[in-house]
Amino acid sequence: MEDEQPDSLEGWVPVREDLFAEPERHQLRFLVAWNDTEGNWAGLLSAAGLRGAHRQLAALWPPLERCFPRLPPELDADSSWAWGLGLGLWTLVWPARSGPGEAALQELCWQLERYLGQAADGCGGAAVRDALFPVEGCAADYESPREFRERALRARRDEEGARLRQVLQGHEKAHTMVALMEVYQEEDEAYQEFVTVATMFFQYLLQPFRDMRELATSCKLAILKSLDEDDLGPKRIAALQKEAQEWTRRAEEAVVSIQHITVNYFEETVKALAGMQKQMEQDEKRFGQAAWATATPRLEKLKLMLARETLQLMRAKELCLNHRRAEIQGKVRQRKMKVYKQDEVVYYDPCESPEELKAVDHVLGLQDDKSLEVKELSRRCQQLESKRGRICARRAYLRNRKKRDKKKEEEQKKKEWINQERQKTLQRLRAFKELSAEDIDQWDRVIVREGI
């Protein structure tokens, strides 16, 4: 007990998010009747069973506690007596017997009908059905950990996507270039968070199919190794070959699922980048060319990122189309040649379906279009890379030129200062030479008189 962690989730189960939601509007009608004899009806309840169902319902909705009618003690005397509850209109005939009178029983049935109606209003029709007619193995109140994890990641992805869209909608509030650059910084952070969460979500979706692909490949290789090395009988060989085909099919299905999930991921990133680029192009119209120069590198970077993500999307779609084309071609080949064996002679009957051939042509046409689109995107990506390189080189040249101009200006100022000081010194020397000898003697007498 000392080593047990108080915050451990061992043994816990994730409860459904809408477990305690508002009760739904029901359309149930309860008819209660007293059954004198045992029968095979669904929903036979004794008085003790009714009290147990009442305790469950009252725990869900406490005001129901005072609504349960008082059952006479005579009903518990014989366990063979039961109350039949059901949905719908029953036509029942009760034989006379000892115990509560017929009028009292009818009044009690009416009270139970009213009670069940109030329980359905307060707790919901599903809760009343589960309390009266429980189903074995029903787990409607909790979900599997995988569903819980997937739902949580999906909610985080949607939240980050909504945040990115909100930032994009706030561009109109930025009236200066400084404010707009701050919005761009916030937008970049929101996009990075969106990509991080989306990657986690789609990686979580991919993991089961990756595990299945790895398992199927390992099992298939083990079977092939056994067929090559072991001494097996004909029946065992046939069984292993069939099992290998099954694992091959599972591996192919896992690969197809991985490709589709990958396409969905790149579709979301491409959509986000396209929205960011479109908004930035609209912002460019609101500012002048000189002011917009500070945002030009970001726009070029966005175009490059969008081209790369679009290229990845086209490649993922190309893989899906290749698999689809191979699947259709395989079906067409199987139907084109039908082999009939008659008198040990093999006949080949060509059978072509116009619809299937049109489908193959359509897929091939799509494949050619996608290949051209991929080539065009590759060429555009190279052009953007070259343009980005030229822009970076131009910016470096301008920075170096600015530094050189500043250095030359400082050197020129230093030379001018040296020349000025030199001229001042020369002027002082000329003035000193122009002093007469008389002035020099006068200065000497002054110095002697003052005792300096």
Secondary structure as UniProt FT lines:
FT   TURN            2..3
FT   TURN            6..7
FT   TURN            10..11
FT   TURN            17..20
FT   STRAND          30..35
FT   TURN            42..43
FT   STRAND          44..45
FT   HELIX           47..60
FT   HELIX           62..67
FT   HELIX           73..76
FT   TURN            79..80
FT   STRAND          82..87
FT   HELIX           102..123
FT   HELIX           125..132
FT   TURN            136..137
FT   TURN            140..141
FT   HELIX           145..169
FT   HELIX           171..173
FT   HELIX           177..229
FT   HELIX           234..284
FT   TURN            285..286
FT   HELIX           289..292
FT   TURN            293..295
FT   HELIX           296..336
FT   STRAND          337..342
FT   TURN            343..344
FT   STRAND          345..350
FT   HELIX           354..433
FT   HELIX           437..450
//
